[in-house]
Amino acid sequence: MAIPHFLVVGAGIVGAACVRELARAGNRVTVIDSGPGAGLQGGTAAGMGHVVVNEGDTDTLRLCLRGRELWRSDAPPMSERDSYWETGTLWIAEDEETLLQLEGAQKKLESVGVVAERIDGRQLIKLEPALAPDLAGGLRVPHDGVIYAPTAAREFLNASPKVTCHYGVSVKNIGDGIVELTDGRNFEGEAVIVATGISVLSILGEAGARLAEKVSLYPREGHLAITARGTRILDHHIVEAGYQKAAHSTSQAGSKAGSVACAILPRQTDQLCLGSSRRPGEPGPVDPNMMMRVIDRCERFVPSVKTLPILRTWTGARAATSDGKPLLGPVPGLQRTWIAAGFEGLGITQAPAAAELIRQRIMGESCTLDPWPWDPARPYKDSSALTKQENDHA
Amino acid sequence: MRDSICIHVDGATLRVESHQTVTSALMRSGISAVRKSPSGESRGALCAMGSCHECRATVNGVRGVRTCLVNVEEGMTIEREQPVLRTSMGVSAVHETKSFETDVAVIGSGPAGLAAACAAAELGKTVTIIDESPGPGGRIWSHRGSPPVEARPWIERARIAGGQRLQGYSVIDGKPRELKVASVKDGTRHRVLCSSIVIATGARERFLPFPGWTLPGVVGAGALQSLIKGGLPVSGLRLVVAGTGPLLLAVAKLAVSEGATVVVVEQASFADRSALAIPLLLSPSRWRPARELWNSLRGVEMYTSSWVTSARGQQHVQEVSIRTPQGIKTLEVDGLAVGYGLIPESRVAAGLGCEIDEDGFVRVDEHQQTRVPGVLCAGESTGIAGSESALDEGLVAGIVSAGRNPRSRLLARVRRHRFWGQAIEKAHPLRDEVLQLAGAEDVVCRCEDVRAGEITGCVSRREARLIHRWGMGHCQGRVCEGSSMCAALEGSDSVRPPWTVAPPEARIETSR
């Protein structure tokens, strides 16, 4: 019997994780990517690399948690510099009101089994002496961490048998189980998984256009900076508690100016990654004013940030969906073409869980997580239909 | 006037002469290793002109100061290894940012920059010169005390013409009518608002990696020249000056006149270099300097078609192997200077959106205008052709930036210089052997300690950067960009702020 053959379009962190899942289940996999190699484009290349069980609804928390579990237990072999490093996330509240929100967040996290401990203002300074002395308190999520995503994507592929990669090629059209390249080559497989981030709907032809009427996928630009080596004055990933609030304010009117929130991630290279901003649109050149706003915001929480030399700055974009949830599942109207995109800044955290879910659904296995909140057909169905399918599945 | 002053290095007090760079003062005191690389190797100055960032240290409490760009001062503290403080206390306020308004901003004060500044100022424009070094003159006219004879009239002319001078500042960001500059000494940021910009950032040395090139005491050829001019004594030292190009001879001449014993190792063949005879014959103004140079090198041991294959030593270079047509020779040395010609410094131009050609040169028209309105470029960043050419191009750029038309005689001269530059380039083609000296274990990216073996099989520059961290350190690829391994990679990297890594804006005041 012939070995089943699958196609994965997009070798970012999500696509690469899917490749590994399918390949180690014994399938043959062909990878197609427009870049010069795996993990060198999009959010995988530009992202901070944090693995966080975020705020958000229960489904999102579960997907993050499963992703984090898999990063901790099942990451591909990597050098110490690039592999999962459990920094923990320290959510910081500037004032009492935000601290109250953190209490709510803690309850939610605990309800899905995530360890999270509250830290008062004084303990905060003991834990991280570089934090500003006037902060109200925080919430520590100890098992969160950081992964170097470009290497992780590459090693997902290297660790997989029976994988063929085609880099530097562009896709002309994707049909049902078929990928046509602009150079005239065609590939056919049991299934195609499309994980190209922001461009995912536009390269899916008619089916993509139909889906785009129901769910839109849009880029949210972010600005990041990295400090020189020898500047790691923090052990935790520091995020201000208003991060989510700031993130969602961009979807409101008059958001062209964008929003900023402090997010500082230590790297194993003895550097700090400073973020972050959110603004609708594709990533453009670095905007010095936006960059300054980001660094000023970081300075509010870590005053000595301005005493550290900045080595590089860059921009990237997160692919956001209109309902704030990734698209994970078959493309409505097609049987053999699947989609895995729209993770909006949580792609690295969720990639292993998303890939596991895709594999389980394709191979007809029982799913570790409820797949329906992410199903791309969700806007077509009413909630009762969804519940029914869910029960069938269980 | 040179005074004896005290500086403090890692807590120890050193008595040094004033009016020299920190790098030079440290080397004179026998300190060639200034920092540790990520894998713990000792490193010291390589380029001595602010490109490589290998000489950086904490100076007066400011992290990441390039010691080759800063002069020693009484009571200065220099710390080679300084761990960061995990505290939020005592963070000093960010220095006040000032705005300078000017008609023409000139970036670089070498021959091209000085000439542009003179021309524009004499035509009534207000001019601001921005330059990283402690004094005017650029690399070629680097000096200690009084400037070289060729430079004096220009420095004097620029002084008389007036204008602002931001000496000791790097351009770190900007757009056509606004530049952001940062002090190399303390990170202070200022803005320069201008109607036009003349980029005269010149060139830097091409470094090719070989076993041992990261040892302290191995410097660029031009770097040795600058260090000697800056006051580094070489009397009685055994030096090897290697690489390619006419610069080697000039460096050897200087070192010999200062009392060093010099061996010159030129990779180009005698046949290649004799191709220079015809352009030289056609250029009478170069006859006398050429003869003088030749005479001064009598008695210098010289090898052509030869190159350095490796350097060895404990903490400092002690032994050099060279391949000559007669076989491998091993020499005991006190220092090694290696430079394989020049490559353009076009990062500011790229940051401003100017068109850069495939060899890294800034594309300009006959009036030195780039394709970005109001941004001009003159000197070696548009083509390597020497200081005479840089002066004339600078004049053209200065005249054009003042809204005038340069005379056709001047423009014709610029064209002739270009021809000479190309002839020099042709006479010193790089041979394949020198491009492939680094073994798998040798460092190719000095900032991040990336070894040649790690990038074997790497296809794109993006992959080299993101996966292997090549070019992700302080120099931002300025050193490794000249190597063949880098040239073989596909794609290019965009220039984004900071165009040069500057010291931070603020610092933590300790109880010092």
Interface residues (C-beta under 8 A of the other chain):
Chain A: G35 P36 G37 G39 L40 A45 I125 E128 P129 A130 L131 A132 P133 P150 T151 R154 A228 R229 G230 T231 R232 I233 L234 T269 P285 V286 P288 M291 V302 P303 S304 K306 T307 L308 P309 I310 L311 R312 T313 W314
Chain B: P38 R63 G64 P83 V84 L85 R86 T87 S88 M89 V91 V94 D173 K180 V459 S460 R462 E463 L466 I467 R469 M472 G473 H474 Q476 E490 G491 S494 R496 P497 P498 V501 A502 P503 P504 E505 A506 R507 I508
